[in-house]
Amino acid sequence: MNFDDFSIRIPKIKNLPLPGEASHLKMAPQFRLEELQTARKKPQITKKAAVMALFLSGCGQFNAIIAHFTKEPS
């Protein structure tokens, strides 16, 4: 895929629903569903994190750089 095709398709992807949790629940065994129900009742302590994706084109090449950042608790 070249960069021009990619840049045209990305806006269409942003508007699609993300069915990840629903799909996970369909495949999960019963004990995992019970664990998830229990976990939802407990207060969650979350870590701040981010993912950055940079897409570049040049010299006839299409490149992607993906970086994951997590701030560890002090």
DOGUKE-392868 format. One record per residue: residue number from 1; x, y, z of N, C-alpha, C, O in turn. Coordinates in Angstrom, 2 decimals, decimal comma. Example, Ala and Ser with C-alpha at 12.3 -4.5 7.8 and 13.67 -1.06 7.14 Angstrom:
<rs>
> n_nxx_nyy_nzz_caxx_cayy_cazz_cxx_cyy_czz_oxx_oyy_ozz
> 1_13,19_-5,69_7,80_12,30_-4,50_7,80_13,20_-3,30_7,80_14,24_-3,32_8,46
> 2_12,85_-2,25_7,08_13,67_-1,06_7,14_12,90_0,03_7,87_13,41_1,14_8,04
</rs>
This chain:
<rs>
> n_nxx_nyy_nzz_caxx_cayy_cazz_cxx_cyy_czz_oxx_oyy_ozz
> 1_0,85_-1,17_0,00_0,00_0,00_0,00_0,90_1,23_0,00_1,89_1,29_0,73
> 2_0,55_2,21_-0,81_1,35_3,43_-0,79_0,73_4,43_0,20_-0,40_4,25_0,66
> 3_1,47_5,47_0,50_1,05_6,42_1,53_-0,23_7,15_1,15_-1,06_7,40_2,03
> 4_-0,42_7,49_-0,11_-1,63_8,20_-0,53_-2,88_7,36_-0,27_-3,88_7,88_0,23
> 5_-2,84_6,07_-0,61_-3,97_5,19_-0,32_-4,23_5,10_1,18_-5,37_5,14_1,63
> 6_-3,15_4,98_1,93_-3,24_4,89_3,38_-3,88_6,14_3,97_-4,77_6,04_4,82
> 7_-3,44_7,32_3,54_-3,96_8,57_4,10_-5,43_8,78_3,75_-6,14_9,47_4,48
> 8_-5,90_8,20_2,66_-7,33_8,29_2,31_-8,16_7,36_3,19_-9,29_7,70_3,54
> 9_-7,61_6,21_3,55_-8,37_5,22_4,33_-8,43_5,53_5,82_-9,40_5,15_6,47
> 10_-7,44_6,20_6,38_-7,39_6,44_7,82_-8,61_7,19_8,35_-9,16_6,75_9,37
> 11_-9,08_8,28_7,74_-10,28_8,94_8,29_-11,50_8,02_8,37_-12,33_8,17_9,26
> 12_-11,61_7,08_7,45_-12,74_6,15_7,48_-12,62_5,19_8,65_-13,63_4,80_9,23
> 13_-11,41_4,81_9,01_-11,18_3,89_10,12_-11,54_4,54_11,45_-12,08_3,87_12,33
> 14_-11,26_5,83_11,61_-11,53_6,52_12,87_-13,00_6,48_13,26_-13,31_6,53_14,44
> 15_-13,89_6,41_12,29_-15,31_6,46_12,58_-15,96_5,10_12,79_-17,17_5,02_13,01
> 16_-15,19_4,02_12,73_-15,74_2,69_12,93_-15,85_2,37_14,42_-14,99_2,81_15,19
> 17_-16,86_1,62_14,84_-16,95_1,21_16,24_-15,83_0,20_16,56_-15,37_-0,54_15,69
> 18_-15,42_0,19_17,81_-14,38_-0,72_18,25_-15,01_-1,80_19,13_-15,25_-1,58_20,31
> 19_-15,28_-2,98_18,56_-16,00_-4,02_19,29_-15,09_-4,94_20,11_-15,44_-6,10_20,33
> 20_-13,96_-4,47_20,55_-12,99_-5,32_21,24_-13,54_-6,02_22,47_-13,37_-7,24_22,61
> 21_-14,19_-5,28_23,36_-14,68_-5,90_24,60_-15,79_-6,91_24,31_-15,81_-7,99_24,90
> 22_-16,70_-6,58_23,41_-17,78_-7,50_23,07_-17,22_-8,79_22,48_-17,69_-9,88_22,80
> 23_-16,22_-8,68_21,62_-15,60_-9,87_21,02_-14,88_-10,69_22,08_-14,93_-11,92_22,07
> 24_-14,20_-10,00_22,99_-13,48_-10,71_24,06_-14,46_-11,51_24,92_-14,18_-12,65_25,28
> 25_-15,61_-10,91_25,25_-16,59_-11,59_26,09_-17,20_-12,80_25,39_-17,55_-13,78_26,06
> 26_-17,33_-12,75_24,07_-17,87_-13,90_23,34_-16,93_-15,10_23,42_-17,39_-16,24_23,46
> 27_-15,63_-14,85_23,43_-14,65_-15,93_23,39_-14,17_-16,37_24,77_-13,59_-17,45_24,91
> 28_-14,41_-15,55_25,78_-13,86_-15,83_27,11_-14,57_-17,01_27,77_-15,78_-17,17_27,64
> 29_-13,81_-17,85_28,50_-14,43_-18,94_29,25_-15,20_-18,38_30,45_-15,00_-17,23_30,85
> 30_-16,07_-19,19_31,02_-16,95_-18,75_32,11_-16,18_-18,16_33,29_-16,58_-17,13_33,84
> 31_-15,07_-18,80_33,70_-14,34_-18,29_34,85_-13,77_-16,89_34,58_-13,67_-16,08_35,50
> 32_-13,40_-16,60_33,33_-12,90_-15,28_32,98_-14,01_-14,23_33,06_-13,78_-13,10_33,49
> 33_-15,22_-14,61_32,65_-16,35_-13,69_32,76_-16,63_-13,34_34,22_-16,94_-12,20_34,55
> 34_-16,51_-14,34_35,09_-16,71_-14,10_36,51_-15,62_-13,19_37,07_-15,91_-12,31_37,89
> 35_-14,37_-13,40_36,64_-13,27_-12,53_37,08_-13,51_-11,09_36,65_-13,27_-10,16_37,42
> 36_-13,97_-10,91_35,43_-14,23_-9,56_34,92_-15,35_-8,88_35,70_-15,26_-7,68_35,98
> 37_-16,40_-9,63_36,06_-17,48_-9,07_36,86_-16,97_-8,62_38,23_-17,34_-7,55_38,72
> 38_-16,12_-9,44_38,85_-15,56_-9,10_40,15_-14,66_-7,87_40,04_-14,70_-6,99_40,89
> 39_-13,84_-7,81_38,99_-12,92_-6,69_38,80_-13,67_-5,38_38,58_-13,19_-4,32_38,98
> 40_-14,82_-5,44_37,95_-15,59_-4,21_37,70_-16,12_-3,60_39,00_-16,36_-2,40_39,07
> 41_-16,31_-4,43_40,01_-16,85_-3,95_41,28_-15,78_-3,26_42,13_-16,11_-2,45_43,00
> 42_-14,51_-3,56_41,89_-13,41_-2,98_42,65_-12,97_-1,66_42,02_-13,03_-1,52_40,79
> 43_-12,55_-0,70_42,84_-12,01_0,53_42,26_-10,72_0,23_41,49_-9,89_-0,57_41,94
> 44_-10,56_0,84_40,36_-9,39_0,57_39,52_-8,29_1,60_39,75_-8,55_2,80_39,84
> 45_-7,08_1,12_39,86_-5,91_1,99_39,92_-5,26_1,87_38,55_-4,76_0,81_38,18
> 46_-5,27_2,95_37,82_-4,76_2,90_36,45_-3,45_3,65_36,32_-3,18_4,60_37,06
> 47_-2,65_3,22_35,37_-1,41_3,91_35,03_-1,66_4,78_33,81_-2,42_4,40_32,92
> 48_-1,03_5,92_33,78_-1,13_6,76_32,60_-0,20_6,20_31,53_0,95_5,85_31,81
> 49_-0,70_6,13_30,31_0,10_5,61_29,20_-0,38_6,26_27,92_-1,49_6,80_27,86
> 50_0,44_6,19_26,90_0,07_6,73_25,60_0,76_5,94_24,51_1,82_5,34_24,72
> 51_0,15_5,94_23,36_0,75_5,32_22,18_0,77_6,39_21,08_-0,23_7,05_20,83
> 52_1,91_6,54_20,46_2,04_7,50_19,37_2,41_6,73_18,10_3,32_5,90_18,11
> 53_1,70_7,03_17,03_2,01_6,40_15,75_2,32_7,51_14,76_1,54_8,45_14,60
> 54_3,45_7,41_14,10_3,89_8,40_13,13_4,05_7,70_11,79_4,80_6,72_11,69
> 55_3,37_8,18_10,78_3,42_7,57_9,45_4,12_8,53_8,50_3,74_9,70_8,41
> 56_5,12_8,05_7,81_5,94_8,88_6,94_6,02_8,30_5,54_5,97_7,08_5,35
> 57_6,14_9,18_4,58_6,43_8,71_3,24_7,54_9,59_2,67_7,63_10,78_2,97
> 58_8,37_8,98_1,86_9,46_9,71_1,24_10,37_8,75_0,53_10,52_7,60_0,94
> 59_10,98_9,22_-0,51_11,91_8,40_-1,29_11,25_7,10_-1,75_11,90_6,06_-1,84
> 60_9,95_7,16_-2,05_9,26_5,98_-2,53_8,99_4,92_-1,48_8,62_3,79_-1,82
> 61_9,16_5,26_-0,21_8,94_4,29_0,86_7,83_4,77_1,79_7,59_5,97_1,93
> 62_7,18_3,84_2,43_6,13_4,11_3,41_6,61_3,52_4,72_6,84_2,31_4,81
> 63_6,76_4,34_5,75_7,30_3,90_7,03_6,34_4,24_8,16_5,60_5,22_8,09
> 64_6,36_3,45_9,19_5,57_3,71_10,39_6,48_3,59_11,60_7,29_2,66_11,70
> 65_6,34_4,52_12,51_7,07_4,50_13,78_6,02_4,48_14,87_5,15_5,35_14,91
> 66_6,08_3,50_15,75_5,12_3,40_16,84_5,89_3,40_18,16_6,83_2,63_18,34
> 67_5,49_4,29_19,06_6,15_4,39_20,36_5,10_4,24_21,46_3,99_4,76_21,33
> 68_5,45_3,53_22,51_4,56_3,33_23,66_5,21_3,96_24,87_6,36_3,67_25,18
> 69_4,47_4,82_25,57_5,00_5,50_26,73_4,15_5,14_27,95_2,92_5,18_27,90
> 70_4,82_4,81_29,04_4,13_4,52_30,29_4,84_5,27_31,41_6,06_5,21_31,54
> 71_4,07_5,96_32,20_4,66_6,66_33,34_4,55_5,73_34,55_3,45_5,39_34,97
> 72_5,68_5,34_35,08_5,69_4,46_36,25_5,38_5,28_37,50_5,73_6,46_37,57
> 73_4,71_4,67_38,47_4,42_5,39_39,71_5,70_5,78_40,43_6,68_5,04_40,41
> 74_5,69_6,96_41,06_6,89_7,45_41,77_7,01_6,82_43,13_7,96_7,12_43,87
</rs>
